[in-house]
Amino acid sequence: MKRREFIEKTAATSALLSLGLSLSSFETSKTKHLTILHTNDVHSYIDPFPADHPRNANMGGVARRAALIETIRKENPNVLLLDAGDIFQGTPYFNYYGGELEFKLMSMMKYDASAIGNHDFDNGLQGLYAQLPHATFDFISANYDFKNTVMNGFVKPYKVFDKNGIKVGVFGLGVELQGLVDKKMYGETVYNDPVETAQDMVRILKKELKCDLVICLSHIGYSYKNEPNKICDLKLATLTKDIDMIIGGHTHTFLDKPTIVKNIEDKDVLVNQVGCYGINLGRIDVFFDSDKNKTHQGRSIVV
């Protein structure tokens, strides 16, 4: 190295150190960190379980969840907060307020998006529609066609979020309603095949919109041991490509950490679900290097 170059490099390094910085800090700054928080099947459980509950004593509650979410946001401002459906039905709060309280509280916690679960139809399409003004977040469902209902135009198939330069595409899937929900509750809502719909969505999100991360927000269920041919999150992961993670609901499946499934191209898909009633909050941290390569870690946090 020439003497002049040596002096210039030494001077630059000294300046960085005098500011409390190191060269390694510039290396780590290239890594971008996204935190995905998620719930599912909260079913109008606003309060914590009572102290004398035989299984879930003192667990859950919106106030604790809100405090936990706020703490995590202080650690990392790049947070995406999602719900996988079945917000409604389960406590007298829903019977009395019809979903207004649930939507207001989720809005206060700054949820970004929610899928639509089968129990979200429990007051009919008109009941769901009536509560929409209380929600500041988006409802997404790609395989429910609402065009001949009052919900037409109020549900998006997908949404793209920009988090510190990371493009995250989220699309929603719902469970088949026929045989599960009274026809008069969902009216002319049309259910479309989740696998075909998912492939249409990832083509748009990955190929056309160039998303760095594609998330399926699902309410089709984790798995069905007694119905091996029924579509579920695990099966969806194996039959598709370009989905990075499936955040699910419907089957009230408690997972300590995401399940890793190989997709049709033998690539990893994270599948996660955090039970029900707001007992747990799911957390998945995704790290992107300068080339947008991803690493991740996930776990369920008891609220």
LUMVEX-44715 format. One record per residue (C-alpha): residue number from 0; residue in three letters; x, z, y. Coordinates in Angstrom, 1 decimal, decimal comma, padded with zeros to 4 digits. Layout:
% residues N
[keti NUM; 'Ala'; [X; Z; Y]]
...
END
This chain:
% residues 303
[keti 0; 'Met'; [000,0; 000,0; 000,0]]
[keti 1; 'Lys'; [001,3; -000,9; 003,5]]
[keti 2; 'Arg'; [002,2; 002,0; 005,8]]
[keti 3; 'Arg'; [-000,5; 001,1; 008,4]]
[keti 4; 'Glu'; [-003,3; 000,8; 005,7]]
[keti 5; 'Phe'; [-002,2; 004,2; 004,3]]
[keti 6; 'Ile'; [-002,4; 005,8; 007,8]]
[keti 7; 'Glu'; [-005,8; 004,3; 008,5]]
[keti 8; 'Lys'; [-007,3; 005,4; 005,1]]
[keti 9; 'Thr'; [-005,8; 008,9; 005,5]]
[keti 10; 'Ala'; [-007,3; 009,2; 009,0]]
[keti 11; 'Ala'; [-010,7; 008,1; 007,9]]
[keti 12; 'Thr'; [-010,7; 010,6; 005,0]]
[keti 13; 'Ser'; [-009,6; 013,4; 007,3]]
[keti 14; 'Ala'; [-012,5; 012,6; 009,7]]
[keti 15; 'Leu'; [-015,0; 012,7; 006,9]]
[keti 16; 'Leu'; [-013,7; 016,1; 005,7]]
[keti 17; 'Ser'; [-013,8; 017,5; 009,2]]
[keti 18; 'Leu'; [-017,5; 016,7; 009,3]]
[keti 19; 'Gly'; [-018,1; 018,5; 006,1]]
[keti 20; 'Leu'; [-018,5; 015,3; 004,1]]
[keti 21; 'Ser'; [-016,6; 013,9; 001,2]]
[keti 22; 'Leu'; [-016,3; 010,5; -000,3]]
[keti 23; 'Ser'; [-018,3; 011,6; -003,3]]
[keti 24; 'Ser'; [-021,2; 012,4; -001,1]]
[keti 25; 'Phe'; [-021,5; 008,7; -000,3]]
[keti 26; 'Glu'; [-021,4; 007,9; -004,0]]
[keti 27; 'Thr'; [-024,3; 010,2; -004,7]]
[keti 28; 'Ser'; [-026,3; 009,0; -001,7]]
[keti 29; 'Lys'; [-026,7; 005,6; -003,5]]
[keti 30; 'Thr'; [-028,9; 007,3; -006,1]]
[keti 31; 'Lys'; [-032,6; 007,5; -005,1]]
[keti 32; 'His'; [-034,8; 010,2; -006,6]]
[keti 33; 'Leu'; [-038,5; 009,9; -007,1]]
[keti 34; 'Thr'; [-040,7; 012,8; -008,4]]
[keti 35; 'Ile'; [-044,0; 011,9; -010,0]]
[keti 36; 'Leu'; [-046,5; 014,8; -010,3]]
[keti 37; 'His'; [-049,7; 014,5; -012,3]]
[keti 38; 'Thr'; [-052,8; 016,2; -013,6]]
[keti 39; 'Asn'; [-055,7; 015,1; -015,8]]
[keti 40; 'Asp'; [-059,0; 016,4; -017,0]]
[keti 41; 'Val'; [-059,2; 019,2; -014,5]]
[keti 42; 'His'; [-063,0; 019,3; -014,9]]
[keti 43; 'Ser'; [-063,9; 021,2; -011,8]]
[keti 44; 'Tyr'; [-061,7; 024,2; -012,6]]
[keti 45; 'Ile'; [-061,1; 025,5; -009,1]]
[keti 46; 'Asp'; [-060,3; 029,1; -009,9]]
[keti 47; 'Pro'; [-057,6; 030,5; -012,2]]
[keti 48; 'Phe'; [-058,8; 031,6; -015,7]]
[keti 49; 'Pro'; [-059,7; 035,3; -015,7]]
[keti 50; 'Ala'; [-057,3; 038,0; -016,8]]
[keti 51; 'Asp'; [-059,3; 038,7; -019,9]]
[keti 52; 'His'; [-059,5; 035,1; -021,1]]
[keti 53; 'Pro'; [-058,3; 035,0; -024,8]]
[keti 54; 'Arg'; [-056,2; 031,8; -024,4]]
[keti 55; 'Asn'; [-055,5; 031,0; -020,8]]
[keti 56; 'Ala'; [-055,4; 034,3; -019,0]]
[keti 57; 'Asn'; [-054,5; 034,0; -015,3]]
[keti 58; 'Met'; [-053,5; 030,3; -015,7]]
[keti 59; 'Gly'; [-054,4; 027,4; -013,5]]
[keti 60; 'Gly'; [-056,2; 027,4; -010,2]]
[keti 61; 'Val'; [-056,1; 025,0; -007,3]]
[keti 62; 'Ala'; [-054,3; 027,5; -004,9]]
[keti 63; 'Arg'; [-051,4; 027,9; -007,3]]
[keti 64; 'Arg'; [-051,2; 024,2; -007,9]]
[keti 65; 'Ala'; [-051,2; 023,4; -004,2]]
[keti 66; 'Ala'; [-048,4; 025,9; -003,6]]
[keti 67; 'Leu'; [-046,3; 024,5; -006,5]]
[keti 68; 'Ile'; [-046,8; 020,9; -005,2]]
[keti 69; 'Glu'; [-045,7; 022,0; -001,7]]
[keti 70; 'Thr'; [-042,6; 023,7; -003,1]]
[keti 71; 'Ile'; [-041,6; 020,5; -005,0]]
[keti 72; 'Arg'; [-042,2; 018,4; -001,9]]
[keti 73; 'Lys'; [-039,8; 020,5; 000,1]]
[keti 74; 'Glu'; [-037,2; 019,9; -002,6]]
[keti 75; 'Asn'; [-037,8; 016,1; -002,6]]
[keti 76; 'Pro'; [-039,9; 014,3; 000,0]]
[keti 77; 'Asn'; [-040,3; 011,3; -002,3]]
[keti 78; 'Val'; [-043,3; 012,5; -004,4]]
[keti 79; 'Leu'; [-046,1; 010,6; -005,9]]
[keti 80; 'Leu'; [-049,1; 012,8; -006,9]]
[keti 81; 'Leu'; [-051,6; 011,2; -009,4]]
[keti 82; 'Asp'; [-054,6; 012,3; -011,5]]
[keti 83; 'Ala'; [-055,7; 010,6; -014,7]]
[keti 84; 'Gly'; [-059,4; 011,2; -014,4]]
[keti 85; 'Asp'; [-062,2; 013,5; -015,4]]
[keti 86; 'Ile'; [-062,1; 015,3; -012,1]]
[keti 87; 'Phe'; [-065,8; 016,2; -012,5]]
[keti 88; 'Gln'; [-067,9; 018,4; -014,8]]
[keti 89; 'Gly'; [-067,0; 021,8; -016,3]]
[keti 90; 'Thr'; [-067,8; 024,6; -013,9]]
[keti 91; 'Pro'; [-070,7; 025,6; -011,6]]
[keti 92; 'Tyr'; [-068,7; 024,2; -008,7]]
[keti 93; 'Phe'; [-069,6; 020,7; -009,9]]
[keti 94; 'Asn'; [-073,2; 021,6; -010,6]]
[keti 95; 'Tyr'; [-073,6; 022,9; -007,1]]
[keti 96; 'Tyr'; [-071,4; 020,6; -005,0]]
[keti 97; 'Gly'; [-071,6; 017,5; -007,1]]
[keti 98; 'Gly'; [-067,8; 016,7; -006,7]]
[keti 99; 'Glu'; [-067,5; 017,3; -003,0]]
[keti 100; 'Leu'; [-065,3; 020,4; -003,3]]
[keti 101; 'Glu'; [-063,0; 018,7; -005,9]]
[keti 102; 'Phe'; [-062,4; 015,7; -003,7]]
[keti 103; 'Lys'; [-061,8; 017,8; -000,6]]
[keti 104; 'Leu'; [-059,2; 020,0; -002,4]]
[keti 105; 'Met'; [-057,4; 017,0; -003,9]]
[keti 106; 'Ser'; [-057,3; 015,4; -000,4]]
[keti 107; 'Met'; [-055,8; 018,6; 001,0]]
[keti 108; 'Met'; [-053,1; 018,5; -001,7]]
[keti 109; 'Lys'; [-052,5; 014,8; -000,7]]
[keti 110; 'Tyr'; [-053,1; 013,1; -004,0]]
[keti 111; 'Asp'; [-052,1; 009,5; -003,8]]
[keti 112; 'Ala'; [-054,4; 008,0; -006,5]]
[keti 113; 'Ser'; [-056,7; 008,8; -009,3]]
[keti 114; 'Ala'; [-058,0; 007,0; -012,4]]
[keti 115; 'Ile'; [-061,7; 007,2; -013,2]]
[keti 116; 'Gly'; [-062,7; 009,3; -016,3]]
[keti 117; 'Asn'; [-065,9; 009,1; -018,3]]
[keti 118; 'His'; [-067,1; 012,5; -016,9]]
[keti 119; 'Asp'; [-066,7; 011,1; -013,4]]
[keti 120; 'Phe'; [-070,0; 009,2; -014,1]]
[keti 121; 'Asp'; [-071,9; 012,4; -014,9]]
[keti 122; 'Asn'; [-073,9; 012,2; -011,7]]
[keti 123; 'Gly'; [-074,3; 008,5; -012,1]]
[keti 124; 'Leu'; [-072,7; 005,8; -010,0]]
[keti 125; 'Gln'; [-074,7; 006,9; -007,0]]
[keti 126; 'Gly'; [-073,4; 010,4; -007,4]]
[keti 127; 'Leu'; [-069,8; 009,2; -007,6]]
[keti 128; 'Tyr'; [-070,3; 006,9; -004,6]]
[keti 129; 'Ala'; [-071,8; 009,7; -002,5]]
[keti 130; 'Gln'; [-068,7; 011,8; -002,8]]
[keti 131; 'Leu'; [-066,2; 009,0; -001,9]]
[keti 132; 'Pro'; [-066,1; 010,0; 001,9]]
[keti 133; 'His'; [-064,5; 013,3; 000,8]]
[keti 134; 'Ala'; [-061,6; 011,6; -000,9]]
[keti 135; 'Thr'; [-058,6; 010,4; 001,2]]
[keti 136; 'Phe'; [-056,9; 009,1; -001,9]]
[keti 137; 'Asp'; [-057,5; 005,8; -003,8]]
[keti 138; 'Phe'; [-059,4; 005,3; -007,1]]
[keti 139; 'Ile'; [-057,8; 002,7; -009,3]]
[keti 140; 'Ser'; [-059,2; 001,1; -012,4]]
[keti 141; 'Ala'; [-058,2; -002,4; -013,5]]
[keti 142; 'Asn'; [-060,5; -002,7; -016,6]]
[keti 143; 'Tyr'; [-063,8; -001,4; -015,1]]
[keti 144; 'Asp'; [-065,6; -004,2; -013,2]]
[keti 145; 'Phe'; [-067,9; -002,7; -010,6]]
[keti 146; 'Lys'; [-068,9; -005,9; -008,9]]
[keti 147; 'Asn'; [-072,7; -005,4; -009,5]]
[keti 148; 'Thr'; [-072,7; -001,7; -008,6]]
[keti 149; 'Val'; [-072,5; 000,5; -005,5]]
[keti 150; 'Met'; [-068,9; 001,1; -006,3]]
[keti 151; 'Asn'; [-068,0; -002,5; -005,7]]
[keti 152; 'Gly'; [-065,1; -002,7; -003,2]]
[keti 153; 'Phe'; [-064,3; 001,0; -003,5]]
[keti 154; 'Val'; [-062,1; 000,9; -006,6]]
[keti 155; 'Lys'; [-058,8; -000,9; -006,6]]
[keti 156; 'Pro'; [-057,2; -002,4; -009,8]]
[keti 157; 'Tyr'; [-053,8; -001,3; -008,7]]
[keti 158; 'Lys'; [-051,8; 000,1; -005,7]]
[keti 159; 'Val'; [-048,2; -000,3; -004,7]]
[keti 160; 'Phe'; [-046,4; 002,6; -003,1]]
[keti 161; 'Asp'; [-043,0; 002,4; -001,2]]
[keti 162; 'Lys'; [-041,0; 005,6; -001,7]]
[keti 163; 'Asn'; [-037,7; 005,5; 000,1]]
[keti 164; 'Gly'; [-037,3; 001,8; -000,7]]
[keti 165; 'Ile'; [-038,5; 002,1; -004,3]]
[keti 166; 'Lys'; [-041,6; 000,0; -005,0]]
[keti 167; 'Val'; [-043,9; 001,8; -007,4]]
[keti 168; 'Gly'; [-046,9; -000,1; -008,9]]
[keti 169; 'Val'; [-049,7; 002,0; -010,3]]
[keti 170; 'Phe'; [-052,7; 000,5; -012,1]]
[keti 171; 'Gly'; [-055,6; 002,3; -013,8]]
[keti 172; 'Leu'; [-057,3; 002,0; -017,1]]
[keti 173; 'Gly'; [-060,6; 003,6; -018,3]]
[keti 174; 'Val'; [-062,0; 004,5; -021,7]]
[keti 175; 'Glu'; [-064,9; 002,4; -023,2]]
[keti 176; 'Leu'; [-068,1; 003,8; -021,8]]
[keti 177; 'Gln'; [-070,6; 002,4; -024,3]]
[keti 178; 'Gly'; [-071,5; 005,1; -026,8]]
[keti 179; 'Leu'; [-069,7; 007,8; -024,7]]
[keti 180; 'Val'; [-071,7; 007,8; -021,5]]
[keti 181; 'Asp'; [-075,4; 007,3; -021,0]]
[keti 182; 'Lys'; [-076,0; 003,6; -019,9]]
[keti 183; 'Lys'; [-078,0; 004,7; -016,9]]
[keti 184; 'Met'; [-075,0; 006,6; -015,6]]
[keti 185; 'Tyr'; [-072,7; 003,7; -015,4]]
[keti 186; 'Gly'; [-075,2; 000,9; -015,0]]
[keti 187; 'Glu'; [-073,8; -002,6; -014,7]]
[keti 188; 'Thr'; [-070,2; -001,4; -014,9]]
[keti 189; 'Val'; [-068,3; -003,8; -017,2]]
[keti 190; 'Tyr'; [-065,6; -002,6; -019,5]]
[keti 191; 'Asn'; [-062,7; -005,0; -020,1]]
[keti 192; 'Asp'; [-060,0; -004,9; -022,9]]
[keti 193; 'Pro'; [-057,2; -002,4; -021,8]]
[keti 194; 'Val'; [-054,4; -004,3; -023,5]]
[keti 195; 'Glu'; [-055,2; -007,7; -021,9]]
[keti 196; 'Thr'; [-055,9; -006,0; -018,6]]
[keti 197; 'Ala'; [-052,6; -004,1; -018,7]]
[keti 198; 'Gln'; [-050,6; -007,4; -019,3]]
[keti 199; 'Asp'; [-052,4; -009,0; -016,4]]
[keti 200; 'Met'; [-051,5; -006,0; -014,2]]
[keti 201; 'Val'; [-047,8; -005,8; -015,2]]
[keti 202; 'Arg'; [-047,4; -009,6; -014,6]]
[keti 203; 'Ile'; [-048,7; -009,0; -011,0]]
[keti 204; 'Leu'; [-046,8; -005,8; -010,4]]
[keti 205; 'Lys'; [-043,5; -006,6; -012,1]]
[keti 206; 'Lys'; [-043,2; -010,4; -011,7]]
[keti 207; 'Glu'; [-045,1; -011,2; -008,6]]
[keti 208; 'Leu'; [-044,7; -008,0; -006,5]]
[keti 209; 'Lys'; [-041,3; -007,1; -007,9]]
[keti 210; 'Cys'; [-042,1; -003,4; -008,4]]
[keti 211; 'Asp'; [-039,1; -001,3; -009,5]]
[keti 212; 'Leu'; [-041,4; 001,1; -011,5]]
[keti 213; 'Val'; [-044,7; 000,3; -013,1]]
[keti 214; 'Ile'; [-047,1; 003,2; -014,0]]
[keti 215; 'Cys'; [-050,3; 003,0; -016,0]]
[keti 216; 'Leu'; [-052,7; 005,7; -015,0]]
[keti 217; 'Ser'; [-054,8; 005,9; -018,1]]
[keti 218; 'His'; [-058,0; 007,6; -019,2]]
[keti 219; 'Ile'; [-058,1; 006,0; -022,7]]
[keti 220; 'Gly'; [-056,7; 009,0; -024,7]]
[keti 221; 'Tyr'; [-053,2; 009,8; -026,1]]
[keti 222; 'Ser'; [-054,0; 009,1; -029,7]]
[keti 223; 'Tyr'; [-056,8; 009,2; -032,3]]
[keti 224; 'Lys'; [-055,7; 010,4; -035,8]]
[keti 225; 'Asn'; [-059,1; 009,8; -037,3]]
[keti 226; 'Glu'; [-059,5; 006,4; -035,7]]
[keti 227; 'Pro'; [-056,1; 004,6; -036,1]]
[keti 228; 'Asn'; [-057,4; 001,3; -034,8]]
[keti 229; 'Lys'; [-058,8; 002,7; -031,6]]
[keti 230; 'Ile'; [-056,8; 001,8; -028,5]]
[keti 231; 'Cys'; [-054,9; 004,7; -027,0]]
[keti 232; 'Asp'; [-051,9; 005,4; -024,8]]
[keti 233; 'Leu'; [-049,4; 005,3; -027,7]]
[keti 234; 'Lys'; [-050,8; 002,1; -029,1]]
[keti 235; 'Leu'; [-051,0; 000,5; -025,6]]
[keti 236; 'Ala'; [-047,3; 001,3; -025,1]]
[keti 237; 'Thr'; [-046,3; -000,5; -028,3]]
[keti 238; 'Leu'; [-048,5; -003,6; -027,7]]
[keti 239; 'Thr'; [-047,3; -004,3; -024,1]]
[keti 240; 'Lys'; [-044,2; -004,9; -022,0]]
[keti 241; 'Asp'; [-043,0; -003,9; -018,5]]
[keti 242; 'Ile'; [-044,9; -000,6; -018,3]]
[keti 243; 'Asp'; [-042,4; 002,1; -017,6]]
[keti 244; 'Met'; [-044,7; 005,0; -018,1]]
[keti 245; 'Ile'; [-048,2; 005,9; -019,1]]
[keti 246; 'Ile'; [-049,7; 008,9; -017,5]]
[keti 247; 'Gly'; [-052,8; 009,7; -019,5]]
[keti 248; 'Gly'; [-055,9; 011,8; -019,9]]
[keti 249; 'His'; [-059,2; 012,1; -021,9]]
[keti 250; 'Thr'; [-057,9; 013,7; -025,1]]
[keti 251; 'His'; [-056,8; 017,0; -023,5]]
[keti 252; 'Thr'; [-053,4; 016,6; -025,2]]
[keti 253; 'Phe'; [-050,8; 019,2; -024,2]]
[keti 254; 'Leu'; [-047,3; 017,8; -024,2]]
[keti 255; 'Asp'; [-044,3; 019,9; -023,2]]
[keti 256; 'Lys'; [-042,5; 016,7; -022,2]]
[keti 257; 'Pro'; [-043,2; 012,9; -022,3]]
[keti 258; 'Thr'; [-043,2; 011,1; -025,6]]
[keti 259; 'Ile'; [-040,9; 008,1; -025,7]]
[keti 260; 'Val'; [-042,4; 005,0; -027,4]]
[keti 261; 'Lys'; [-040,8; 001,6; -027,9]]
[keti 262; 'Asn'; [-042,7; -001,3; -026,4]]
[keti 263; 'Ile'; [-043,1; -004,8; -027,7]]
[keti 264; 'Glu'; [-039,6; -005,7; -026,5]]
[keti 265; 'Asp'; [-038,1; -002,5; -028,0]]
[keti 266; 'Lys'; [-037,7; -000,8; -024,5]]
[keti 267; 'Asp'; [-038,6; 002,8; -023,8]]
[keti 268; 'Val'; [-042,0; 003,7; -022,4]]
[keti 269; 'Leu'; [-042,7; 007,3; -021,3]]
[keti 270; 'Val'; [-046,2; 008,6; -022,3]]
[keti 271; 'Asn'; [-047,3; 011,9; -020,9]]
[keti 272; 'Gln'; [-050,4; 014,1; -020,6]]
[keti 273; 'Val'; [-050,7; 017,7; -019,5]]
[keti 274; 'Gly'; [-053,8; 019,0; -021,4]]
[keti 275; 'Cys'; [-056,7; 020,0; -019,2]]
[keti 276; 'Tyr'; [-058,4; 022,4; -016,7]]
[keti 277; 'Gly'; [-055,4; 022,4; -014,3]]
[keti 278; 'Ile'; [-053,4; 024,7; -016,5]]
[keti 279; 'Asn'; [-050,3; 022,5; -016,3]]
[keti 280; 'Leu'; [-048,7; 020,2; -013,7]]
[keti 281; 'Gly'; [-046,8; 017,2; -015,1]]
[keti 282; 'Arg'; [-043,4; 016,4; -013,5]]
[keti 283; 'Ile'; [-041,3; 013,3; -014,1]]
[keti 284; 'Asp'; [-038,2; 012,8; -012,1]]
[keti 285; 'Val'; [-036,8; 009,3; -012,0]]
[keti 286; 'Phe'; [-033,4; 008,4; -010,6]]
[keti 287; 'Phe'; [-032,5; 004,9; -009,5]]
[keti 288; 'Asp'; [-028,9; 003,8; -009,0]]
[keti 289; 'Ser'; [-027,8; 001,1; -006,5]]
[keti 290; 'Asp'; [-028,9; -001,6; -008,9]]
[keti 291; 'Lys'; [-032,3; 000,0; -009,5]]
[keti 292; 'Asn'; [-031,4; 001,0; -013,0]]
[keti 293; 'Lys'; [-033,5; 004,1; -014,0]]
[keti 294; 'Thr'; [-032,9; 007,4; -015,7]]
[keti 295; 'His'; [-035,6; 010,1; -016,1]]
[keti 296; 'Gln'; [-036,5; 013,5; -017,2]]
[keti 297; 'Gly'; [-039,9; 015,1; -017,6]]
[keti 298; 'Arg'; [-041,6; 018,3; -018,4]]
[keti 299; 'Ser'; [-044,9; 020,2; -018,0]]
[keti 300; 'Ile'; [-045,0; 023,2; -015,6]]
[keti 301; 'Val'; [-047,5; 026,0; -016,2]]
[keti 302; 'Val'; [-049,4; 026,6; -013,0]]
END
